C-alpha cells in the first residue's frame, strides 16, 4: 500500500486519504512560507503544471518545525501560496515532519529513504518522490531545486 495507507487533513480542514492519489507519481514536500527555500514553490508549481495531465501530483505539507518559518494559519498559508506563487497543487494542513508528534506519513517516508547522518527531515523543502505503486523511490535535499527532479519524474511517468 505504501503512502496510500495514510490520511491527512487538507489545508481547508477536510480529511483526505492518500489512496485518492493511487496510480499517480507524487512529489511530497514539507514547505514553509518564511524560509530561504520558499521560492521553490514556483518550481514546484512549474513541475505540477508540466506533468499533472500525465498523472503527477505535488503534495505540500507546511511545517513550523524549523526556526518557526511557517507560523501562519491555514488560511494565511493558503493565501500566501496562491498570491505569491500561484500554487494550485494540493496543500495540506500544517504538520510535524519529525519527532514524537511527526505525522505518520512522514515517519513512513523517512523510514524508507536515506538521510544525511540521520533519517529524519532536517529542514523545509525536503522532497520525497513516490512511484505509481505508492513506494518512495527517492529523497531530495531541501537544496535540490524542483527543476532538477524533472528527469526522475519523467522516468516514473513512463513506467
Residue pairs with C-beta under 8 A, 6 or more apart in sequence:
1 19
1 134
2 108
2 130
2 133
2 134
2 135
2 136
3 18
3 21
3 26
3 28
3 105
3 108
3 109
3 130
3 134
3 135
3 136
4 17
4 18
4 19
4 21
4 22
4 134
5 18
5 19
5 108
6 17
6 18
6 103
6 104
6 105
6 108
7 15
7 16
7 17
7 18
8 15
8 16
8 18
8 61
8 92
8 93
8 95
8 103
8 105
9 15
9 16
9 92
9 93
10 16
10 90
10 91
10 92
10 93
11 62
11 74
11 77
11 78
11 91
11 92
11 93
12 74
12 78
13 74
13 93
16 90
16 92
18 59
18 105
18 134
21 57
21 59
22 134
23 55
23 132
24 55
24 56
24 57
24 132
25 51
25 55
25 56
25 57
25 129
25 130
25 131
25 132
25 153
25 156
25 157
26 56
26 57
26 58
26 59
26 128
26 129
26 130
27 44
27 47
27 56
27 57
27 58
27 59
27 127
27 128
27 129
27 130
27 146
27 149
27 153
28 59
28 61
28 105
28 109
28 127
28 128
28 130
29 44
29 58
29 59
29 60
29 61
29 125
29 126
29 127
29 128
30 61
30 62
30 63
30 95
30 97
30 106
30 121
30 124
30 125
30 126
31 38
31 41
31 60
31 61
31 62
31 63
31 70
31 81
31 91
31 124
31 125
32 38
32 62
32 63
32 64
32 66
32 69
32 70
32 124
32 125
33 62
33 69
33 70
33 72
33 76
33 77
33 80
33 81
34 69
34 70
34 71
35 66
35 69
35 70
35 123
35 124
35 125
37 123
37 124
37 125
37 142
37 143
38 124
40 125
40 145
40 146
41 81
41 84
41 85
41 87
42 85
43 145
43 146
43 147
44 58
44 60
44 87
44 89
44 146
45 58
45 85
45 86
45 87
45 88
45 89
46 146
46 147
47 56
47 58
47 146
47 147
47 149
47 150
47 153
48 56
48 57
48 58
48 88
48 89
49 88
50 150
51 153
51 157
52 89
54 157
55 132
55 157
56 153
56 157
57 89
57 90
58 89
58 90
59 89
59 90
59 92
60 81
60 87
60 89
60 90
60 91
60 92
61 91
61 92
61 94
61 95
61 97
61 103
61 105
61 106
62 70
62 77
62 91
62 92
62 93
62 94
62 95
63 70
63 94
63 95
63 96
63 97
63 121
63 124
64 70
64 71
64 94
65 96
65 97
65 98
65 99
66 123
66 124
69 124
70 77
70 94
70 124
72 80
74 93
74 94
77 91
77 94
78 91
81 87
81 91
82 88
95 102
95 103
95 105
95 106
96 102
96 103
96 106
97 103
97 106
97 121
97 126
98 106
98 110
98 120
98 121
98 122
99 120
106 121
108 136
109 128
109 136
109 139
110 119
110 120
110 121
111 119
112 135
112 136
113 119
113 128
113 136
113 138
113 139
114 139
115 121
115 122
115 139
116 122
116 141
122 142
123 142
124 142
125 142
126 139
126 140
126 141
126 142
127 139
127 140
127 141
127 142
127 144
127 146
127 149
128 136
128 138
128 139
128 140
129 136
129 137
129 138
129 139
129 140
129 149
129 152
129 153
129 156
130 136
130 137
131 137
131 156
131 159
132 156
132 159
137 152
137 156
138 152
140 148
140 149
